[in-house]
Amino acid sequence: MKIGIIVDGQAESQALRFIVDKIKIAGTQIVAPLYSDLQPRATPHQIVRSACGKIEILNAKNVDQIVLLIDLDDRRECHVAFADSINKAISDMKLPNITAVVKNKCFENWLIADHNGISKMVNRFKLSQAFINSVCKNKADNVLKAEELINSIANKTKYKKGIDSVEMSKCVDPMNIALNSRSFRRFLRVIGHSKYSTQSKQP
């Protein structure tokens, strides 16, 4: 199985590869994520059309499956309903072997989900109990403004998406992220991780 990933952030396309490289699934190869200018506030069909160029690139690489990753951002609907609407658009456009997964609320919500990984970055971040309490016990997806939470533990300068997201991705563990982020567990289920093959609601 060869899996391609399309993401909606340029920095994320660089950072996410360090996370997916640590995801081990027997018989599965995950291609380095590609960036596409997907806008969460667009309609589902507009979102899918925006990804078509990168879909063609991944199909040329003979992938068996494509995952379309997009932020929920500040949309009022729940992330499951948003993903369902995009997947319906994918079906309407007759694009095979593509599944949308919505990050709740954004990529940073996945990063903060592993506070143990972040704690290794002692020169960059100083973890607080308030930070840990905000993400533990499966609560990372509930953080409304993940970047602000990261800023609350940052040393000297605020969170820098292009630099810090890469360094954080190098330190976090996918299985620890899964403990505190349901939307990340959904991603693991879609790409075929055995631990979440039957469900992704519970860690």
Residue frames relative to the residue before (quaternion, step in Angstrom):
aa qw qx qy qz dx dy dz
M 1.0000 0.0000 0.0000 0.0000 0.00 0.00 0.00
K 0.0871 -0.7800 0.6196 0.0119 3.54 -0.88 1.03
I 0.1041 -0.8317 0.5453 -0.0036 3.57 -0.58 1.20
G 0.1799 -0.7634 0.6133 0.0938 3.53 -1.01 0.91
I 0.1676 -0.7812 0.5960 0.0796 3.57 -1.12 0.68
I 0.1170 -0.7568 0.6402 0.0607 3.55 -1.04 0.88
V 0.0888 -0.8129 0.5755 0.0118 3.58 -0.76 1.05
D 0.4792 -0.7094 0.4573 0.2409 3.55 -1.24 0.48
G 0.7159 0.3900 -0.2646 0.5151 3.60 1.21 0.28
Q 0.4981 -0.6642 0.4645 0.3081 3.59 -0.92 0.87
A 0.6690 0.4813 -0.3022 0.4790 3.59 0.89 -0.91
E 0.6403 0.5444 -0.3196 0.4376 3.54 1.02 -0.81
S 0.6182 0.5520 -0.3551 0.4324 3.59 1.00 -0.72
Q 0.6703 0.4699 -0.2891 0.4963 3.57 1.15 -0.64
A 0.7071 0.4814 -0.2670 0.4439 3.58 0.95 -0.89
L 0.6628 0.5525 -0.3227 0.3889 3.57 0.84 -0.97
R 0.5817 0.6061 -0.3835 0.3837 3.58 1.06 -0.62
F 0.6413 0.5207 -0.3321 0.4554 3.60 1.11 -0.63
I 0.6327 0.5001 -0.3275 0.4923 3.57 1.20 -0.46
V 0.7051 0.4623 -0.2881 0.4541 3.59 0.77 -0.98
D 0.5804 0.5786 -0.3810 0.4281 3.59 1.12 -0.50
K 0.6903 0.4624 -0.2699 0.4867 3.59 1.21 -0.50
I 0.5672 0.5681 -0.3912 0.4500 3.58 1.28 -0.02
K 0.1057 -0.8236 0.5571 0.0119 3.54 -0.47 1.21
I 0.0840 0.7686 -0.6240 0.1133 3.54 -0.61 1.24
A 0.4687 -0.7071 0.4519 0.2758 3.57 -0.58 1.15
G 0.8492 0.1542 -0.1343 0.4869 3.55 -0.91 0.98
T 0.6598 0.4990 -0.3022 0.4737 3.58 1.27 0.23
Q 0.1244 -0.7604 0.6347 0.0584 3.54 -1.01 0.92
I 0.1666 -0.7779 0.5992 0.0898 3.57 -0.87 0.99
V 0.3537 -0.7460 0.5326 0.1864 3.55 -0.64 1.18
A 0.6169 -0.5481 0.4079 0.3907 3.61 -1.12 0.64
P 0.5231 -0.6711 0.4266 0.3068 3.61 -0.81 0.98
L 0.2530 -0.7527 0.5931 0.1329 3.54 -1.17 0.75
Y 0.3816 -0.7183 0.5367 0.2242 3.57 -1.07 0.76
S 0.0397 0.7520 -0.6578 0.0118 3.52 -1.15 0.79
D 0.4928 -0.6810 0.4602 0.2856 3.58 -1.00 0.81
L 0.0916 0.8013 -0.5760 0.1333 3.55 0.32 1.32
Q 0.1956 -0.7962 0.5666 0.0825 3.57 -0.81 1.01
P 0.4203 -0.7434 0.4572 0.2484 3.61 -0.48 1.13
R 0.6832 0.4837 -0.2938 0.4615 3.60 1.12 -0.58
A 0.5141 0.6306 -0.4258 0.3960 3.60 1.25 -0.05
T 0.6006 -0.5293 0.4326 0.4147 3.56 -1.28 0.15
P 0.6612 -0.5127 0.3543 0.4177 3.61 -1.15 0.43
H 0.6749 0.4874 -0.3095 0.4595 3.59 0.90 -0.84
Q 0.6234 0.5207 -0.3400 0.4740 3.62 1.05 -0.68
I 0.6249 0.5424 -0.3323 0.4526 3.58 1.01 -0.80
V 0.6847 0.4796 -0.2882 0.4670 3.57 0.86 -0.96
R 0.6431 0.5184 -0.3286 0.4579 3.60 0.95 -0.82
S 0.6310 0.5425 -0.3324 0.4440 3.59 1.05 -0.73
A 0.6953 0.4787 -0.2648 0.4661 3.57 1.15 -0.61
C 0.4634 0.7385 -0.4252 0.2431 3.59 1.22 -0.36
G 0.6253 0.5472 -0.3491 0.4332 3.61 0.99 -0.74
K 0.7003 0.4429 -0.2681 0.4915 3.58 0.93 -0.86
I 0.5683 0.5676 -0.3817 0.4574 3.57 1.16 -0.52
E 0.6445 0.5188 -0.3163 0.4642 3.58 0.98 -0.84
I 0.6390 0.5243 -0.3272 0.4579 3.59 0.98 -0.83
L 0.6893 0.4757 -0.2846 0.4664 3.57 0.90 -0.92
N 0.6271 0.5200 -0.3422 0.4682 3.60 1.03 -0.68
A 0.6240 0.5293 -0.3347 0.4675 3.58 1.11 -0.65
K 0.6640 0.4669 -0.2936 0.5049 3.56 1.25 -0.43
N 0.4557 -0.7358 0.4009 0.3005 3.55 1.37 0.24
V 0.2174 0.7671 -0.5689 0.2016 3.55 0.88 0.94
D 0.4302 -0.6958 0.5176 0.2508 3.56 -1.20 0.57
Q 0.7962 0.0785 -0.0085 0.5999 3.54 1.17 -0.61
I 0.1505 -0.7689 0.6151 0.0879 3.56 -1.16 0.67
V 0.1661 -0.7593 0.6221 0.0946 3.54 -1.00 0.89
L 0.2061 -0.7665 0.6016 0.0895 3.55 -0.82 1.08
L 0.0988 -0.8228 0.5597 0.0033 3.58 -0.39 1.28
I 0.1018 0.8007 -0.5811 0.1042 3.57 -0.73 1.05
D 0.5268 -0.6334 0.4704 0.3162 3.57 -1.14 0.67
L 0.4558 -0.6104 0.5613 0.3235 3.52 -1.25 0.48
D 0.1469 -0.8189 0.5324 0.1562 3.54 1.17 -0.77
D 0.7436 -0.3949 0.2703 0.4670 3.62 -0.85 -0.85
R 0.2702 0.7555 -0.5439 0.2456 3.58 1.11 0.58
R 0.4820 -0.7082 0.4434 0.2637 3.57 -0.97 0.84
E 0.6181 0.5499 -0.3570 0.4337 3.59 1.11 -0.55
C 0.5751 -0.5814 0.4323 0.3799 3.57 -1.19 0.38
H 0.6386 -0.5700 0.3553 0.3755 3.56 -1.16 0.58
V 0.6096 0.5527 -0.3574 0.4418 3.60 1.09 -0.62
A 0.6676 0.4953 -0.2975 0.4696 3.59 0.93 -0.91
F 0.6334 0.5253 -0.3265 0.4651 3.58 1.04 -0.78
A 0.6524 0.5039 -0.3108 0.4731 3.58 0.93 -0.87
D 0.6393 0.5311 -0.3252 0.4510 3.58 0.98 -0.84
S 0.6632 0.5075 -0.3126 0.4526 3.58 0.97 -0.83
I 0.6459 0.4938 -0.3230 0.4843 3.60 1.05 -0.70
N 0.6546 0.5075 -0.3167 0.4621 3.58 0.96 -0.81
K 0.6075 0.5234 -0.3567 0.4793 3.59 1.11 -0.56
A 0.6374 0.5159 -0.3263 0.4702 3.59 1.00 -0.78
I 0.6138 0.5416 -0.3365 0.4654 3.57 1.04 -0.79
S 0.6632 0.4964 -0.2897 0.4793 3.56 0.99 -0.89
D 0.6376 0.5371 -0.3247 0.4467 3.60 0.95 -0.88
M 0.7262 0.4234 -0.2270 0.4918 3.56 1.07 -0.82
K 0.3994 -0.7682 0.4258 0.2627 3.54 1.39 0.19
L 0.3491 0.7045 -0.5224 0.3300 3.54 0.89 1.06
P 0.2596 -0.8212 0.4883 0.1407 3.60 -0.34 1.18
N 0.8606 0.2127 -0.1321 0.4434 3.53 -1.37 0.44
I 0.5495 0.5565 -0.4227 0.4580 3.57 1.03 0.85
T 0.0215 -0.7961 0.6046 -0.0148 3.56 -0.90 0.96
A 0.3151 -0.7393 0.5667 0.1815 3.55 -0.96 0.91
V 0.0487 -0.7495 0.6596 0.0283 3.54 -1.12 0.82
V 0.2315 -0.7880 0.5601 0.1085 3.56 -0.80 1.03
K 0.3406 -0.7200 0.5723 0.1950 3.55 -0.88 1.03
N 0.1610 -0.7992 0.5759 0.0613 3.56 -0.77 1.02
K 0.5508 -0.4058 -0.7053 0.1857 1.65 -0.66 2.39
C 0.7951 0.0176 0.0288 0.6055 3.57 1.18 -0.61
F 0.7460 -0.3991 0.2798 0.4538 3.58 -1.30 0.05
E 0.6295 0.5538 -0.3371 0.4282 3.59 1.03 -0.75
N 0.5821 0.5603 -0.3841 0.4469 3.60 1.14 -0.47
W 0.6288 0.5028 -0.3342 0.4900 3.58 1.14 -0.55
L 0.6499 0.5314 -0.3244 0.4360 3.58 0.95 -0.82
I 0.7055 0.4674 -0.2813 0.4525 3.60 0.84 -0.91
A 0.5303 0.6691 -0.3998 0.3333 3.58 1.21 -0.39
D 0.7340 0.3249 -0.2219 0.5535 3.62 1.16 -0.45
H 0.1339 -0.8243 0.5469 0.0590 3.56 0.12 1.26
N 0.5783 0.5785 -0.3809 0.4312 3.60 1.15 -0.50
G 0.6534 0.5070 -0.3099 0.4691 3.57 1.01 -0.80
I 0.6597 0.5075 -0.3042 0.4634 3.56 0.95 -0.91
S 0.6154 0.5825 -0.3484 0.4007 3.60 1.05 -0.73
K 0.5747 0.5900 -0.3780 0.4227 3.60 1.23 -0.32
M 0.6520 0.5084 -0.3060 0.4720 3.57 1.22 -0.47
V 0.0345 -0.8793 0.4750 0.0092 3.55 0.78 1.10
N 0.6767 0.4863 -0.3050 0.4611 3.60 1.07 -0.56
R 0.7171 0.4417 -0.2418 0.4819 3.56 1.21 -0.43
F 0.8185 0.1253 -0.0306 0.5598 3.56 0.98 -0.83
K 0.1530 -0.7458 0.6406 0.0999 3.52 -1.21 0.65
L 0.2916 -0.8041 0.4936 0.1575 3.55 -0.18 1.28
S 0.1981 -0.7529 0.6175 0.1125 3.52 -1.13 0.75
Q 0.6086 -0.5449 0.4127 0.4030 3.56 -1.20 0.36
A 0.5977 0.5695 -0.3555 0.4383 3.56 1.12 -0.65
F 0.6270 0.5248 -0.3271 0.4738 3.58 1.05 -0.80
I 0.6725 0.5010 -0.2979 0.4561 3.58 0.82 -1.00
N 0.6666 0.5070 -0.3022 0.4553 3.58 0.92 -0.89
S 0.6307 0.5634 -0.3275 0.4215 3.57 1.12 -0.64
V 0.7843 0.3417 -0.1643 0.4910 3.58 1.05 -0.71
C 0.6126 0.5841 -0.3590 0.3933 3.61 1.07 -0.61
K 0.7931 0.2811 -0.2504 0.4788 3.51 -1.37 0.40
N 0.7072 -0.5296 0.2590 0.3902 3.51 0.88 1.12
K 0.5012 0.7021 -0.3833 0.3300 3.61 1.13 0.57
A 0.4074 0.7525 -0.4630 0.2311 3.63 1.19 -0.11
D 0.6608 0.5155 -0.3150 0.4454 3.60 0.99 -0.75
N 0.6375 0.5512 -0.3256 0.4287 3.59 1.20 -0.41
V 0.5198 0.6312 -0.4217 0.3918 3.59 1.26 -0.22
L 0.3736 -0.7763 0.4648 0.2042 3.58 -0.49 1.19
K 0.8012 0.1118 -0.0345 0.5869 3.59 0.98 -0.83
A 0.1976 -0.8412 0.4958 0.0871 3.53 0.24 1.35
E 0.6296 0.5366 -0.3513 0.4384 3.61 0.99 -0.73
E 0.6386 0.5143 -0.3301 0.4677 3.60 1.02 -0.72
L 0.6300 0.5196 -0.3352 0.4698 3.59 1.04 -0.72
I 0.6328 0.5113 -0.3294 0.4792 3.59 1.02 -0.76
N 0.6395 0.5349 -0.3268 0.4451 3.58 0.97 -0.82
S 0.6180 0.5746 -0.3427 0.4128 3.58 1.11 -0.63
I 0.7499 0.3340 -0.2075 0.5321 3.60 1.22 -0.36
A 0.4897 0.6870 -0.4194 0.3351 3.60 1.30 -0.01
N 0.3524 -0.7132 0.5693 0.2077 3.54 -1.11 0.80
K 0.8728 0.1083 -0.1088 0.4633 3.55 -1.08 0.92
T 0.8387 0.0145 0.0233 0.5440 3.62 0.41 -1.14
K 0.5900 -0.5850 0.4252 0.3588 3.55 -1.22 0.49
Y 0.6996 -0.4623 0.3632 0.4061 3.53 -1.35 0.34
K 0.1383 -0.7750 0.6148 0.0480 3.53 -0.93 1.01
K 0.4404 -0.7550 0.4224 0.2400 3.53 -0.35 1.31
G 0.7256 0.4728 -0.2642 0.4245 3.59 0.81 -0.94
I 0.7375 0.3838 -0.2136 0.5130 3.58 1.12 -0.66
D 0.7332 0.4553 -0.2514 0.4382 3.55 0.67 -1.12
S 0.6292 0.5435 -0.3558 0.4268 3.60 0.98 -0.74
V 0.6340 0.5167 -0.3267 0.4737 3.58 1.08 -0.71
E 0.6906 0.4753 -0.2893 0.4620 3.58 0.83 -0.95
M 0.6345 0.5147 -0.3275 0.4745 3.59 1.03 -0.72
S 0.6468 0.5294 -0.3150 0.4497 3.57 1.00 -0.83
K 0.6182 0.5414 -0.3395 0.4576 3.56 1.13 -0.60
C 0.7354 0.4487 -0.2202 0.4575 3.57 1.12 -0.70
V 0.6738 0.5166 -0.3179 0.4220 3.60 0.99 -0.71
D 0.3546 -0.7186 0.5685 0.1862 3.52 -1.30 0.58
P 0.5060 -0.6800 0.4287 0.3127 3.63 -0.70 0.99
M 0.6721 0.4977 -0.3131 0.4502 3.59 0.95 -0.77
N 0.6275 0.5044 -0.3367 0.4883 3.59 1.15 -0.51
I 0.5948 0.5425 -0.3559 0.4746 3.57 1.08 -0.70
A 0.6609 0.5400 -0.3018 0.4248 3.56 0.92 -0.95
L 0.5948 0.5843 -0.3657 0.4136 3.59 1.10 -0.60
N 0.8143 0.2854 -0.1062 0.4941 3.57 1.04 -0.76
S 0.7383 0.3440 -0.2210 0.5364 3.61 1.27 0.05
R 0.3319 -0.7587 0.5289 0.1857 3.55 -0.49 1.19
S 0.6542 0.5192 -0.3351 0.4360 3.61 0.95 -0.80
F 0.6287 0.5014 -0.3465 0.4830 3.60 1.11 -0.55
R 0.6132 0.5306 -0.3534 0.4664 3.59 1.05 -0.67
R 0.6101 0.5392 -0.3473 0.4652 3.56 1.07 -0.69
F 0.6212 0.5314 -0.3287 0.4729 3.59 1.01 -0.80
L 0.6596 0.5008 -0.3080 0.4682 3.60 0.91 -0.90
R 0.6461 0.5176 -0.3309 0.4529 3.58 0.97 -0.76
V 0.6592 0.5239 -0.3089 0.4421 3.57 0.93 -0.93
I 0.7301 0.4099 -0.2550 0.4836 3.61 0.96 -0.77
G 0.6238 -0.6291 0.3057 0.3489 3.58 1.28 0.21
H 0.3143 0.7485 -0.5303 0.2444 3.61 1.11 0.53
S 0.5124 -0.7024 0.4065 0.2809 3.56 -0.74 1.10
K 0.6219 0.5703 -0.3540 0.4034 3.61 1.03 -0.70
Y 0.7859 0.2560 -0.1361 0.5462 3.58 1.13 -0.62
S 0.2569 0.8130 -0.4863 0.1911 3.55 1.13 0.62
T 0.7590 0.3653 -0.2043 0.4986 3.60 1.11 -0.56
Q 0.8046 -0.0224 0.0352 0.5923 3.61 1.17 -0.50
S 0.1668 -0.7830 0.5873 0.1193 3.55 -1.24 0.39
K 0.4305 0.7112 -0.4630 0.3074 3.60 1.22 0.13
Q 0.7848 0.2791 -0.1355 0.5364 3.57 0.95 -0.89
P 0.5578 -0.6102 0.4410 0.3493 3.61 -1.08 0.70
